[in-house]
């Protein structure tokens, strides 16, 4: 299993629900953006950004991320802490729908 830090701005899709996930509003196929890391928390504290609002919402580690999400697009971002980067913007509806319908081989 790949445990290298996933670059910020990468796009992932929820593939496996966990207990209580639906009750908390999660759905299979949900699209998330990987946020910038915090120097305080380190590179195994992965921020999940809401693809619709652009809000940083929750954190996880890489093991959970790779177990529950599939990576649709790896970003080429090299500044993992976002020191000199612009804010992560939400995705437009058309892009989200396109990503949700992708089938990975």
One Martini backbone bead per residue (centre of mass of N, CA, C, O) as a GRO file, in nm:
protein
  105
    1UNK     BB    1   0.097   0.035   0.022
    2UNK     BB    2   0.063   0.372  -0.022
    3UNK     BB    3   0.240   0.621   0.210
    4UNK     BB    4   0.272   0.859   0.060
    5UNK     BB    5   0.229   1.170   0.025
    6UNK     BB    6  -0.030   1.341  -0.087
    7UNK     BB    7  -0.087   1.579  -0.290
    8UNK     BB    8  -0.197   1.864  -0.310
    9UNK     BB    9  -0.494   1.881  -0.512
   10UNK     BB   10  -0.590   1.621  -0.506
   11UNK     BB   11  -0.823   1.367  -0.624
   12UNK     BB   12  -1.100   1.209  -0.456
   13UNK     BB   13  -1.295   0.898  -0.400
   14UNK     BB   14  -1.543   0.745  -0.250
   15UNK     BB   15  -1.559   0.375  -0.188
   16UNK     BB   16  -1.581   0.336   0.139
   17UNK     BB   17  -1.783   0.275   0.390
   18UNK     BB   18  -1.854   0.348   0.719
   19UNK     BB   19  -1.968   0.357   1.004
   20UNK     BB   20  -2.201   0.624   0.989
   21UNK     BB   21  -2.159   0.778   0.717
   22UNK     BB   22  -2.449   0.835   0.616
   23UNK     BB   23  -2.543   0.990   0.872
   24UNK     BB   24  -2.303   1.214   0.796
   25UNK     BB   25  -2.340   1.247   0.460
   26UNK     BB   26  -2.216   1.012   0.313
   27UNK     BB   27  -2.109   0.906  -0.023
   28UNK     BB   28  -2.066   0.726  -0.269
   29UNK     BB   29  -1.853   0.930  -0.482
   30UNK     BB   30  -1.731   1.134  -0.326
   31UNK     BB   31  -1.568   1.444  -0.358
   32UNK     BB   32  -1.221   1.529  -0.297
   33UNK     BB   33  -0.971   1.744  -0.165
   34UNK     BB   34  -0.644   1.791  -0.111
   35UNK     BB   35  -0.484   1.950   0.125
   36UNK     BB   36  -0.289   2.125   0.309
   37UNK     BB   37  -0.042   2.105   0.523
   38UNK     BB   38   0.075   2.093   0.857
   39UNK     BB   39   0.350   2.155   1.041
   40UNK     BB   40   0.234   2.062   1.312
   41UNK     BB   41   0.113   1.770   1.203
   42UNK     BB   42   0.208   1.683   0.926
   43UNK     BB   43   0.214   1.428   0.658
   44UNK     BB   44  -0.025   1.235   0.819
   45UNK     BB   45  -0.224   1.491   0.802
   46UNK     BB   46  -0.508   1.484   0.616
   47UNK     BB   47  -0.676   1.711   0.426
   48UNK     BB   48  -1.023   1.764   0.367
   49UNK     BB   49  -1.189   1.896   0.082
   50UNK     BB   50  -1.457   2.048  -0.026
   51UNK     BB   51  -1.557   2.049  -0.361
   52UNK     BB   52  -1.797   2.264  -0.334
   53UNK     BB   53  -1.671   2.487  -0.107
   54UNK     BB   54  -1.350   2.466  -0.005
   55UNK     BB   55  -1.357   2.335   0.272
   56UNK     BB   56  -1.209   2.253   0.554
   57UNK     BB   57  -1.311   1.952   0.746
   58UNK     BB   58  -1.096   1.705   0.763
   59UNK     BB   59  -0.907   1.434   0.900
   60UNK     BB   60  -0.637   1.205   0.813
   61UNK     BB   61  -0.478   0.926   0.710
   62UNK     BB   62  -0.332   0.734   0.471
   63UNK     BB   63  -0.456   0.465   0.534
   64UNK     BB   64  -0.754   0.560   0.524
   65UNK     BB   65  -0.751   0.693   0.251
   66UNK     BB   66  -0.670   0.429   0.082
   67UNK     BB   67  -0.918   0.261   0.189
   68UNK     BB   68  -1.169   0.481   0.115
   69UNK     BB   69  -1.006   0.593  -0.135
   70UNK     BB   70  -0.970   0.715  -0.466
   71UNK     BB   71  -0.744   0.813  -0.701
   72UNK     BB   72  -0.789   1.034  -0.974
   73UNK     BB   73  -0.577   1.282  -0.905
   74UNK     BB   74  -0.255   1.378  -0.925
   75UNK     BB   75  -0.073   1.616  -0.817
   76UNK     BB   76   0.207   1.859  -0.882
   77UNK     BB   77   0.247   1.949  -0.610
   78UNK     BB   78   0.532   2.067  -0.392
   79UNK     BB   79   0.376   2.241  -0.175
   80UNK     BB   80   0.255   2.097   0.111
   81UNK     BB   81   0.199   2.383   0.283
   82UNK     BB   82   0.122   2.648   0.108
   83UNK     BB   83   0.298   2.913   0.143
   84UNK     BB   84   0.279   3.004  -0.195
   85UNK     BB   85  -0.035   2.955  -0.219
   86UNK     BB   86  -0.336   2.925  -0.325
   87UNK     BB   87  -0.639   2.875  -0.275
   88UNK     BB   88  -0.868   2.631  -0.261
   89UNK     BB   89  -1.095   2.561  -0.498
   90UNK     BB   90  -1.375   2.482  -0.607
   91UNK     BB   91  -1.562   2.282  -0.794
   92UNK     BB   92  -1.740   2.231  -1.053
   93UNK     BB   93  -2.018   2.054  -1.130
   94UNK     BB   94  -1.915   1.921  -1.391
   95UNK     BB   95  -1.657   1.800  -1.270
   96UNK     BB   96  -1.786   1.631  -1.050
   97UNK     BB   97  -1.960   1.453  -1.234
   98UNK     BB   98  -1.727   1.340  -1.399
   99UNK     BB   99  -1.573   1.208  -1.158
  100UNK     BB  100  -1.809   1.024  -1.059
  101UNK     BB  101  -1.818   0.862  -1.353
  102UNK     BB  102  -1.560   0.737  -1.327
  103UNK     BB  103  -1.367   0.457  -1.435
  104UNK     BB  104  -1.156   0.241  -1.287
  105UNK     BB  105  -0.885   0.002  -1.374
   0.00000   0.00000   0.00000
